[in-house]
Amino acid sequence: MGRDVIRTLSQSYKDKKSYCIIWQVDSKPVGHSNINKIIFDEEAYMHCIYGMLIEKERLWPGFIKMTCPGFFKKYKLKKLYCEPYLLNPALTKYWRSRV
């Protein structure tokens, strides 16, 4: 494990520069969501990366609904921005064309 990863794992939430949640289906990783640009007690920026299983089965809304409350609670966030914008028409069209 790299020094940066070890340092990040040992930091308090207030000191972390980023945080990641791994999504699993049947104990296999299928995607993740992470936050960065964290300003503790203020805001952070969320990114989501997921594979075709999540898109095909339309599981991503449920994963996001389970993930966001943890980000808000652990980092005492008032705002959470999604990058890229979740309802971006071009991004939505791209993913739908792949199912």
Secondary structure, 3 states (H helix, E strand, C coil): CCHHHHHHHHCCHHHCCCEEEEEEECCEEEEEEEEEEEECCCEEEEEEEECHHHHHCCCHHHHHHHHHHHHHHHHCCCEEEECCCCCCHHHHHHHHHCC
